[in-house]
Amino acid sequence: MTGDFALTDDELRAVVRFVEAAAADVLPVFETARPDDPRPRAALDAARQFIEGARRTKLQRATALDAHRAAREAPTEASRLAAQAAGDAAAAAYLHPIAKEHQVGHILRAAANAARIAELEGADADAGLARVRARATPVLIDVLCRYPRPRTGTSRIVQLLSTLDASLRTLGP
């Protein structure tokens, strides 16, 4: 793989595992809203295949796109964010090794979405972020620290993503 730095398959699997765990936590939110739509679950299944050692294939790309389409059709903000997180899990197998801040979103957006869903359901987003931080492995943190810090913004997802990014970087090299 060419880019600004190297990413091994094992490192990519660590990233996908992290993203998939956050997405799996909130998948029921989507499935409650759209019980007959299998697209986000298919994306998580494709992510799991990669995590378990399968090669990256068009399956991850196709199911990621399908889950993101499901997100656009979701009836509520929470169900939209849950489907988007599932799509991000499958897409994470194709994280690019280029030093661009938008790549951080591919690593952390699903976790930020999960924290926002917790907020929408009346829970504390900080508790959700703490749970996510506990899942971050040294490999994940090392990969994250290869990228520039993400831009800050006004959307709640970007704020949560930036908070998570800053707290994970304190654990890194």
Backbone as ProteinMPNN parsed JSONL, in Angstrom:
{"seq_chain_A": "MTGDFALTDDELRAVVRFVEAAAADVLPVFETARPDDPRPRAALDAARQFIEGARRTKLQRATALDAHRAAREAPTEASRLAAQAAGDAAAAAYLHPIAKEHQVGHILRAAANAARIAELEGADADAGLARVRARATPVLIDVLCRYPRPRTGTSRIVQLLSTLDASLRTLGP", "coords_chain_A": {"N_chain_A": [[0.852, -1.177, 0.0], [0.605, 2.188, -0.845], [1.432, 5.47, 0.301], [1.504, 8.147, 2.689], [2.582, 6.937, 4.841], [3.042, 3.62, 6.167], [0.517, 1.107, 6.463], [-0.232, -1.823, 7.954], [-1.888, -4.979, 7.304], [-2.644, -6.1, 9.74], [-2.734, -3.828, 11.379], [-4.788, -2.413, 10.111], [-6.85, -4.215, 10.604], [-7.057, -3.932, 13.374], [-8.035, -1.324, 13.523], [-10.491, -1.633, 12.153], [-11.728, -3.443, 13.863], [-12.095, -1.859, 16.155], [-13.819, 0.16, 15.153], [-15.957, -1.418, 14.296], [-16.882, -2.489, 16.732], [-17.965, -0.238, 18.036], [-19.993, 0.376, 16.225], [-21.534, -1.97, 16.281], [-22.614, -1.837, 18.818], [-24.636, 0.058, 18.531], [-26.228, -0.794, 16.471], [-28.781, -2.058, 17.026], [-30.439, 0.18, 17.348], [-30.886, 1.162, 14.782], [-32.05, -1.148, 13.663], [-34.375, -1.41, 15.125], [-35.802, 0.77, 14.244], [-35.937, 0.277, 11.502], [-36.687, -2.592, 10.841], [-36.755, -4.389, 8.683], [-34.65, -3.87, 7.02], [-31.695, -4.977, 5.91], [-29.184, -3.913, 5.394], [-27.251, -2.35, 7.061], [-26.502, -4.353, 8.946], [-25.375, -6.235, 7.226], [-23.106, -4.822, 6.438], [-21.687, -4.753, 8.844], [-21.233, -7.487, 9.115], [-19.537, -7.892, 6.911], [-17.372, -6.355, 7.722], [-16.592, -7.838, 9.951], [-15.742, -10.196, 8.711], [-13.386, -9.339, 7.497], [-11.946, -8.604, 9.81], [-11.604, -11.109, 10.928], [-9.7, -12.221, 9.294], [-10.096, -12.472, 6.553], [-9.431, -11.37, 3.2], [-9.425, -7.947, 2.081], [-12.11, -7.009, 0.114], [-14.355, -6.246, -2.625], [-16.665, -6.591, -1.258], [-16.591, -5.338, 1.295], [-16.511, -2.641, 0.493], [-18.906, -2.403, -1.031], [-20.947, -3.117, 0.806], [-20.539, -1.145, 2.694], [-21.245, 1.18, 1.284], [-23.937, 0.55, 0.81], [-24.943, 0.512, 3.459], [-24.573, 3.186, 4.117], [-26.375, 4.301, 2.346], [-28.705, 3.303, 3.479], [-28.621, 4.763, 5.809], [-29.202, 7.334, 4.888], [-31.865, 6.987, 4.364], [-33.008, 6.569, 6.788], [-35.374, 6.97, 9.463], [-34.992, 8.561, 11.739], [-32.703, 10.702, 13.588], [-31.042, 9.22, 15.316], [-31.256, 6.574, 14.298], [-30.218, 7.006, 11.769], [-27.565, 7.716, 12.362], [-26.711, 5.31, 13.479], [-26.844, 3.49, 11.311], [-25.006, 4.704, 9.635], [-22.685, 4.387, 11.158], [-22.363, 1.617, 10.971], [-21.829, 1.367, 8.242], [-19.42, 2.748, 8.21], [-17.832, 0.937, 9.586], [-17.433, -1.212, 7.809], [-16.213, 0.189, 5.736], [-13.857, 1.008, 6.917], [-11.891, -0.852, 6.462], [-10.628, 0.035, 4.277], [-9.128, 2.237, 4.978], [-7.09, 4.999, 4.309], [-3.56, 5.414, 3.997], [-2.711, 8.16, 4.273], [-1.637, 11.323, 5.272], [-3.946, 13.037, 6.185], [-6.358, 15.011, 7.776], [-9.074, 14.331, 7.557], [-9.137, 11.588, 7.428], [-9.135, 10.691, 10.008], [-11.77, 10.714, 10.751], [-12.696, 8.36, 9.622], [-11.761, 6.551, 11.396], [-12.803, 7.297, 13.9], [-15.464, 8.246, 13.704], [-17.682, 6.471, 13.929], [-17.651, 5.837, 16.629], [-18.079, 8.379, 17.713], [-20.633, 8.78, 16.694], [-21.995, 6.8, 18.125], [-21.774, 7.833, 20.714], [-23.273, 10.156, 20.406], [-25.771, 9.065, 19.842], [-26.27, 7.927, 22.336], [-26.561, 10.289, 23.816], [-28.877, 11.307, 22.574], [-30.66, 9.473, 23.49], [-30.854, 10.13, 26.096], [-28.727, 9.593, 27.762], [-25.386, 10.042, 29.118], [-22.989, 11.455, 27.103], [-20.267, 11.564, 27.639], [-19.79, 9.325, 29.207], [-20.226, 7.344, 27.326], [-18.117, 7.907, 25.575], [-15.99, 7.33, 27.266], [-16.264, 4.568, 27.527], [-15.694, 3.785, 24.932], [-13.047, 4.685, 24.731], [-11.836, 2.872, 26.434], [-11.766, 0.624, 24.87], [-9.838, 1.103, 23.036], [-6.972, -0.004, 21.597], [-3.357, -0.264, 21.99], [-2.297, -0.463, 19.386], [-4.335, 0.646, 17.785], [-4.306, 3.284, 18.771], [-1.716, 4.039, 18.083], [-1.906, 3.993, 15.269], [-3.871, 5.997, 14.905], [-2.434, 8.228, 15.819], [-0.716, 8.718, 13.729], [-1.973, 10.306, 11.984], [-2.97, 13.699, 11.222], [-4.419, 15.914, 13.677], [-7.986, 16.123, 13.815], [-10.085, 18.651, 12.294], [-11.795, 21.102, 14.194], [-15.26, 21.704, 14.791], [-18.693, 22.79, 14.447], [-20.764, 20.957, 14.517], [-22.377, 18.464, 16.471], [-21.43, 15.827, 16.272], [-18.851, 16.192, 15.203], [-17.719, 17.618, 17.314], [-17.798, 15.665, 19.359], [-16.182, 13.72, 18.16], [-13.741, 15.113, 18.02], [-13.205, 15.495, 20.749], [-12.912, 12.815, 21.577], [-10.734, 12.076, 19.957], [-8.691, 13.8, 20.975], [-8.474, 12.828, 23.593], [-7.649, 10.189, 23.196], [-5.183, 10.532, 21.952], [-3.633, 11.413, 24.05], [-2.914, 9.083, 25.206], [-1.128, 7.998, 23.54], [1.979, 7.583, 21.643]], "CA_chain_A": [[0.0, 0.0, 0.0], [1.406, 3.4, -0.893], [0.845, 6.59, 1.005], [2.444, 8.93, 3.477], [3.153, 5.996, 5.798], [2.55, 2.259, 5.924], [-0.491, 0.485, 7.326], [-0.253, -3.258, 7.713], [-3.219, -5.587, 7.428], [-2.948, -6.246, 11.174], [-3.138, -2.508, 11.877], [-6.123, -2.15, 9.574], [-7.804, -5.056, 11.344], [-7.258, -3.311, 14.691], [-8.915, -0.183, 13.305], [-11.828, -2.134, 11.823], [-12.279, -4.039, 15.102], [-12.505, -0.734, 16.993], [-14.984, 0.792, 14.541], [-17.048, -2.401, 14.301], [-17.427, -2.615, 18.096], [-18.829, 0.925, 18.278], [-21.178, 0.246, 15.367], [-22.351, -3.091, 16.753], [-23.34, -1.378, 20.009], [-25.806, 0.882, 18.194], [-27.02, -1.392, 15.39], [-30.192, -2.24, 17.393], [-31.189, 1.426, 17.175], [-31.354, 1.156, 13.392], [-32.92, -2.294, 13.396], [-35.679, -1.129, 15.733], [-36.49, 1.726, 13.37], [-36.1, -0.303, 10.155], [-36.405, -4.013, 11.06], [-36.669, -5.168, 7.446], [-33.531, -3.385, 6.208], [-30.513, -5.732, 6.336], [-27.934, -3.337, 4.882], [-26.225, -2.086, 8.069], [-26.006, -5.624, 9.503], [-24.489, -6.819, 6.209], [-21.836, -4.094, 6.516], [-20.964, -5.256, 10.025], [-20.776, -8.846, 8.781], [-18.376, -7.757, 6.021], [-16.263, -5.884, 8.564], [-16.14, -8.975, 10.776], [-14.981, -11.117, 7.857], [-12.033, -8.785, 7.386], [-11.32, -8.713, 11.129], [-11.266, -12.518, 11.162], [-8.604, -12.657, 8.454], [-10.38, -12.459, 5.115], [-8.855, -10.255, 2.466], [-10.343, -6.863, 1.706], [-12.682, -7.222, -1.213], [-15.415, -5.28, -2.916], [-17.746, -6.8, -0.291], [-16.537, -4.272, 2.295], [-16.892, -1.377, -0.147], [-20.315, -2.431, -1.438], [-21.834, -3.093, 1.978], [-20.394, 0.18, 3.308], [-22.099, 2.094, 0.518], [-25.336, 0.195, 1.072], [-25.304, 0.967, 4.813], [-24.688, 4.638, 4.076], [-27.666, 4.579, 1.697], [-29.723, 3.049, 4.51], [-28.579, 5.901, 6.733], [-29.926, 8.456, 4.272], [-33.299, 6.674, 4.372], [-33.427, 6.307, 8.168], [-36.432, 7.895, 9.871], [-34.627, 9.406, 12.88], [-31.273, 10.996, 13.679], [-30.339, 8.1, 15.954], [-31.164, 5.434, 13.373], [-29.301, 7.423, 10.705], [-26.207, 7.613, 12.89], [-26.394, 3.89, 13.673], [-26.559, 2.903, 9.993], [-23.752, 5.302, 9.175], [-21.602, 3.724, 11.903], [-22.172, 0.292, 10.371], [-21.131, 1.585, 6.976], [-18.039, 3.122, 8.531], [-17.095, -0.264, 10.007], [-16.99, -1.927, 6.602], [-15.323, 1.069, 4.975], [-12.575, 1.171, 7.618], [-10.903, -1.767, 5.873], [-9.971, 0.784, 3.21], [-8.508, 3.443, 5.51], [-5.944, 5.388, 3.486], [-2.375, 5.821, 4.762], [-2.306, 9.498, 3.877], [-1.695, 12.212, 6.434], [-5.017, 14.022, 6.024], [-7.177, 14.963, 8.989], [-10.38, 13.698, 7.356], [-9.007, 10.148, 7.636], [-9.46, 10.417, 11.416], [-13.198, 10.422, 10.789], [-12.897, 6.952, 9.303], [-11.395, 5.787, 12.591], [-13.524, 7.69, 15.118], [-16.846, 8.735, 13.545], [-18.667, 5.515, 14.456], [-17.668, 6.003, 18.089], [-18.75, 9.658, 17.972], [-22.059, 8.541, 16.442], [-22.534, 6.035, 19.265], [-21.9, 8.759, 21.848], [-24.404, 11.046, 20.107], [-26.99, 8.277, 20.039], [-26.47, 7.856, 23.79], [-27.121, 11.591, 24.201], [-30.259, 11.401, 22.093], [-31.467, 8.577, 24.322], [-30.877, 10.657, 27.455], [-27.549, 9.19, 28.537], [-24.255, 10.954, 29.125], [-22.046, 11.159, 26.017], [-18.928, 11.344, 28.193], [-19.708, 7.919, 29.626], [-20.064, 6.579, 26.092], [-16.75, 8.107, 25.09], [-15.088, 6.589, 28.163], [-16.374, 3.156, 27.161], [-14.965, 3.643, 23.672], [-11.611, 4.824, 25.029], [-11.378, 1.628, 27.056], [-11.588, -0.367, 23.801], [-8.743, 1.5, 22.151], [-5.744, -0.757, 21.822], [-2.149, 0.492, 21.62], [-2.161, -0.431, 17.923], [-5.286, 1.64, 17.298], [-3.819, 4.615, 19.146], [-0.541, 4.302, 17.256], [-2.387, 4.327, 13.926], [-4.524, 7.305, 15.002], [-1.431, 9.282, 16.003], [-0.031, 8.965, 12.461], [-2.78, 11.274, 11.253], [-3.11, 15.005, 11.883], [-5.64, 16.1, 14.468], [-9.107, 16.574, 12.972], [-10.549, 20.021, 12.481], [-12.937, 21.252, 15.092], [-16.413, 22.222, 14.079], [-19.859, 23.114, 15.265], [-21.717, 19.854, 14.643], [-22.162, 17.674, 17.693], [-20.599, 14.669, 15.933], [-17.466, 16.667, 15.092], [-17.268, 17.937, 18.667], [-17.535, 14.402, 20.057], [-15.026, 13.107, 17.509], [-12.553, 15.863, 18.443], [-12.974, 15.172, 22.155], [-12.381, 11.461, 21.62], [-9.398, 12.114, 19.357], [-7.755, 14.418, 21.912], [-8.252, 11.97, 24.766], [-6.875, 9.012, 22.777], [-3.811, 10.952, 21.662], [-2.87, 11.518, 25.306], [-2.478, 7.727, 25.547], [-0.242, 7.536, 22.486], [3.43, 7.808, 21.706]], "C_chain_A": [[0.896, 1.237, 0.0], [0.664, 4.522, -0.187], [1.919, 7.35, 1.739], [3.147, 8.087, 4.536], [2.562, 4.633, 5.502], [1.45, 1.902, 6.915], [-0.504, -0.99, 6.978], [-1.686, -3.771, 7.799], [-3.603, -5.753, 8.899], [-3.377, -4.913, 11.782], [-4.525, -2.148, 11.369], [-7.176, -2.977, 10.304], [-8.068, -4.492, 12.74], [-8.194, -2.113, 14.575], [-10.343, -0.663, 13.043], [-12.486, -2.74, 13.062], [-12.828, -2.948, 16.019], [-13.791, -0.099, 16.451], [-16.187, -0.149, 14.592], [-17.679, -2.521, 15.689], [-18.364, -1.447, 18.416], [-20.118, 0.804, 17.474], [-22.102, -0.863, 15.85], [-23.171, -2.691, 17.977], [-24.636, -0.664, 19.646], [-26.651, 0.317, 17.055], [-28.482, -1.612, 15.793], [-31.045, -0.978, 17.242], [-31.733, 1.5, 15.751], [-32.365, 0.039, 13.177], [-34.285, -2.153, 14.057], [-36.49, -0.199, 14.825], [-36.809, 1.136, 12.0], [-35.814, -1.801, 10.212], [-36.245, -4.846, 9.79], [-35.52, -4.738, 6.532], [-32.235, -4.043, 6.686], [-29.176, -5.064, 6.019], [-26.902, -3.002, 5.958], [-25.659, -3.373, 8.702], [-25.056, -6.3, 8.505], [-23.124, -6.127, 6.218], [-21.02, -4.56, 7.717], [-20.448, -6.666, 9.774], [-19.548, -8.8, 7.883], [-17.157, -7.267, 6.798], [-15.703, -7.035, 9.388], [-15.347, -9.988, 9.956], [-13.544, -10.636, 7.707], [-11.287, -8.915, 8.716], [-10.809, -10.13, 11.367], [-10.234, -13.07, 10.181], [-8.865, -12.705, 6.965], [-9.693, -11.253, 4.471], [-9.908, -9.163, 2.28], [-10.833, -7.159, 0.296], [-13.727, -6.147, -1.468], [-16.609, -5.472, -1.976], [-17.753, -5.682, 0.751], [-16.976, -2.936, 1.687], [-18.392, -1.337, -0.45], [-21.245, -2.357, -0.235], [-21.72, -1.768, 2.722], [-21.292, 1.188, 2.598], [-23.577, 1.821, 0.757], [-25.792, 0.675, 2.453], [-25.434, 2.482, 4.849], [-25.965, 5.071, 3.336], [-28.813, 4.366, 2.694], [-29.772, 4.203, 5.506], [-29.359, 7.086, 6.168], [-31.443, 8.243, 4.306], [-33.856, 6.478, 5.786], [-34.414, 7.374, 8.643], [-36.063, 8.841, 11.011], [-33.122, 9.674, 12.856], [-30.512, 9.81, 14.257], [-30.202, 6.908, 15.009], [-30.25, 5.756, 12.197], [-27.852, 7.257, 11.165], [-25.781, 6.157, 13.081], [-26.061, 3.218, 12.347], [-25.248, 3.435, 9.44], [-22.555, 4.647, 9.873], [-21.32, 2.342, 11.323], [-21.445, 0.4, 9.037], [-19.674, 1.948, 7.193], [-17.208, 1.909, 8.932], [-16.582, -1.027, 8.795], [-15.984, -1.101, 5.818], [-13.951, 1.207, 5.621], [-11.498, 0.235, 7.094], [-10.113, -1.075, 4.771], [-9.443, 2.135, 3.688], [-7.251, 3.754, 4.708], [-4.777, 5.833, 4.351], [-1.835, 7.168, 4.279], [-2.559, 10.445, 5.046], [-2.67, 13.362, 6.192], [-5.965, 13.876, 7.21], [-8.527, 14.287, 8.781], [-10.316, 12.182, 7.527], [-9.342, 9.765, 9.079], [-10.949, 10.108, 11.565], [-13.493, 8.966, 10.488], [-12.582, 6.057, 10.507], [-12.376, 6.06, 13.736], [-14.99, 8.086, 14.94], [-17.882, 7.77, 14.1], [-18.775, 5.647, 15.971], [-18.345, 7.319, 18.471], [-20.252, 9.523, 17.744], [-22.696, 7.801, 17.615], [-22.723, 6.944, 20.48], [-23.076, 9.708, 21.628], [-25.733, 10.317, 20.27], [-27.292, 8.159, 21.532], [-27.071, 9.163, 24.297], [-28.582, 11.712, 23.804], [-31.2, 10.539, 22.916], [-31.454, 8.978, 25.792], [-29.701, 10.261, 28.32], [-26.458, 10.246, 28.406], [-23.268, 10.553, 28.029], [-20.658, 10.888, 26.557], [-18.744, 9.905, 28.665], [-19.527, 7.022, 28.41], [-18.667, 6.71, 25.526], [-15.747, 7.366, 25.966], [-15.104, 5.099, 27.835], [-15.591, 2.875, 25.872], [-13.465, 3.73, 23.916], [-11.053, 3.542, 25.62], [-11.129, 0.538, 26.02], [-10.374, -0.081, 22.924], [-7.469, 0.756, 22.536], [-4.536, 0.128, 21.517], [-1.954, 0.585, 20.107], [-3.097, 0.623, 17.339], [-4.767, 3.05, 17.578], [-2.596, 4.992, 18.313], [-0.961, 4.703, 15.839], [-3.017, 5.722, 13.943], [-3.496, 8.431, 15.053], [-0.6, 9.541, 14.745], [-0.748, 10.03, 11.635], [-2.779, 12.61, 11.978], [-4.403, 15.049, 12.694], [-6.775, 16.576, 13.548], [-9.447, 18.033, 13.257], [-11.688, 20.025, 13.493], [-14.077, 21.864, 14.289], [-17.568, 22.446, 15.014], [-20.84, 21.961, 15.391], [-21.378, 19.029, 15.887], [-21.279, 16.46, 17.415], [-19.141, 15.09, 15.859], [-16.913, 17.024, 16.468], [-16.93, 16.665, 19.445], [-16.308, 13.702, 19.482], [-13.744, 13.795, 17.96], [-12.202, 15.582, 19.899], [-12.358, 13.787, 22.296], [-10.956, 11.417, 21.079], [-8.374, 12.669, 20.354], [-7.455, 13.496, 23.093], [-7.45, 10.721, 24.395], [-5.417, 9.372, 22.511], [-2.982, 11.108, 22.93], [-2.34, 10.159, 25.735], [-1.395, 7.224, 24.588], [1.215, 7.882, 22.691], [3.826, 9.26, 21.803]], "O_chain_A": [[1.849, 1.311, 0.776], [-0.563, 4.52, -0.091], [3.106, 7.212, 1.445], [4.186, 8.482, 5.064], [1.668, 4.513, 4.665], [1.462, 2.347, 8.062], [-0.759, -1.361, 5.832], [-2.577, -3.087, 8.301], [-4.765, -5.567, 9.26], [-4.285, -4.875, 12.612], [-5.348, -1.631, 12.124], [-8.269, -2.488, 10.587], [-9.193, -4.571, 13.233], [-9.051, -1.91, 15.435], [-11.292, -0.157, 13.642], [-13.685, -2.56, 13.275], [-13.906, -3.101, 16.593], [-14.733, 0.148, 17.204], [-17.301, 0.276, 14.897], [-18.9, -2.642, 15.799], [-19.431, -1.645, 18.998], [-21.203, 1.094, 17.979], [-23.323, -0.706, 15.829], [-24.298, -3.156, 18.15], [-25.626, -0.767, 20.371], [-27.683, 0.892, 16.71], [-29.365, -1.373, 14.969], [-32.254, -1.073, 17.03], [-32.893, 1.854, 15.537], [-33.417, 0.256, 12.575], [-35.259, -2.734, 13.578], [-37.699, -0.364, 14.663], [-37.837, 1.46, 11.406], [-34.795, -2.246, 9.683], [-35.644, -5.919, 9.838], [-35.431, -5.197, 5.393], [-31.729, -3.701, 7.755], [-28.128, -5.615, 6.355], [-25.736, -3.353, 5.776], [-24.458, -3.456, 8.96], [-24.044, -6.875, 8.906], [-22.098, -6.779, 6.024], [-19.807, -4.741, 7.618], [-19.335, -6.999, 10.183], [-18.616, -9.583, 8.068], [-16.038, -7.718, 6.554], [-14.488, -7.189, 9.509], [-14.385, -10.573, 10.454], [-12.603, -11.426, 7.78], [-10.118, -9.298, 8.734], [-9.732, -10.332, 11.928], [-9.92, -14.26, 10.224], [-7.945, -12.955, 6.187], [-9.418, -10.25, 5.13], [-11.111, -9.422, 2.316], [-10.057, -7.514, -0.591], [-13.952, -5.263, -0.642], [-17.478, -4.603, -1.905], [-18.813, -5.135, 1.059], [-17.731, -2.189, 2.309], [-19.062, -0.348, -0.156], [-22.226, -1.614, -0.255], [-22.695, -1.31, 3.319], [-22.011, 1.954, 3.24], [-24.374, 2.75, 0.89], [-26.903, 1.186, 2.596], [-26.307, 3.012, 5.536], [-26.56, 6.095, 3.671], [-29.763, 5.147, 2.743], [-30.843, 4.572, 5.986], [-30.09, 7.759, 6.895], [-32.21, 9.206, 4.281], [-35.053, 6.246, 5.952], [-34.301, 8.541, 8.269], [-36.759, 9.833, 11.227], [-32.364, 8.967, 12.191], [-29.456, 9.439, 13.746], [-29.135, 6.3, 14.933], [-29.576, 4.865, 11.681], [-27.019, 6.72, 10.435], [-24.618, 5.816, 12.866], [-25.098, 2.455, 12.266], [-24.472, 2.69, 8.843], [-21.532, 4.385, 9.241], [-20.161, 1.945, 11.198], [-20.548, -0.392, 8.745], [-18.797, 1.507, 6.45], [-16.011, 1.856, 8.65], [-15.423, -1.442, 8.763], [-15.008, -1.639, 5.295], [-12.975, 1.495, 4.929], [-10.309, 0.505, 7.266], [-9.048, -1.549, 4.376], [-9.323, 3.072, 2.898], [-6.437, 2.865, 4.457], [-4.971, 6.551, 5.332], [-0.663, 7.296, 3.926], [-3.586, 10.358, 5.718], [-2.264, 14.511, 6.018], [-6.327, 12.765, 7.598], [-9.079, 13.724, 9.726], [-11.349, 11.551, 7.751], [-9.781, 8.645, 9.341], [-11.334, 9.316, 12.425], [-14.437, 8.396, 11.037], [-13.088, 4.939, 10.609], [-12.739, 5.138, 14.466], [-15.698, 8.247, 15.933], [-18.871, 8.208, 14.688], [-19.871, 5.577, 16.528], [-19.099, 7.369, 19.442], [-21.053, 10.076, 18.498], [-23.801, 8.135, 18.044], [-23.721, 6.832, 21.192], [-23.798, 10.026, 22.573], [-26.702, 10.883, 20.775], [-28.446, 8.277, 21.943], [-27.988, 9.148, 25.118], [-29.419, 12.159, 24.588], [-32.39, 10.833, 23.027], [-31.979, 8.256, 26.64], [-29.686, 10.571, 29.512], [-26.604, 11.221, 27.667], [-22.765, 9.429, 28.031], [-19.932, 10.065, 25.999], [-17.659, 9.338, 28.533], [-18.767, 6.055, 28.453], [-18.092, 5.731, 25.049], [-14.76, 6.831, 25.461], [-14.061, 4.445, 27.866], [-14.916, 1.852, 25.751], [-12.697, 2.938, 23.369], [-9.915, 3.169, 25.334], [-10.353, -0.383, 26.273], [-9.94, -0.94, 22.157], [-6.966, 0.879, 23.653], [-4.675, 1.157, 20.857], [-1.491, 1.61, 19.606], [-2.686, 1.41, 16.486], [-4.795, 3.908, 16.696], [-2.462, 6.139, 17.887], [-0.419, 5.656, 15.28], [-2.717, 6.542, 13.075], [-3.667, 9.465, 14.407], [0.157, 10.511, 14.71], [-0.179, 10.584, 10.694], [-2.609, 12.661, 13.196], [-5.35, 14.311, 12.424], [-6.54, 17.342, 12.614], [-9.134, 18.568, 14.321], [-12.438, 19.056, 13.615], [-13.862, 22.465, 13.236], [-17.436, 22.309, 16.23], [-21.678, 21.976, 16.292], [-20.217, 18.927, 16.285], [-20.454, 16.102, 18.256], [-18.277, 14.404, 16.406], [-15.746, 16.752, 16.75], [-15.898, 16.597, 20.112], [-15.492, 13.156, 20.225], [-12.757, 13.121, 18.254], [-11.027, 15.446, 20.241], [-11.398, 13.602, 23.043], [-10.078, 10.794, 21.675], [-7.314, 12.076, 20.552], [-6.31, 13.399, 23.536], [-6.651, 10.244, 25.201], [-4.518, 8.589, 22.818], [-1.762, 10.953, 22.895], [-1.414, 10.084, 26.543], [-0.817, 6.157, 24.798], [1.629, 8.389, 23.733], [5.016, 9.572, 21.862]]}, "name": "protein", "num_of_chains": 1, "seq": "MTGDFALTDDELRAVVRFVEAAAADVLPVFETARPDDPRPRAALDAARQFIEGARRTKLQRATALDAHRAAREAPTEASRLAAQAAGDAAAAAYLHPIAKEHQVGHILRAAANAARIAELEGADADAGLARVRARATPVLIDVLCRYPRPRTGTSRIVQLLSTLDASLRTLGP"}
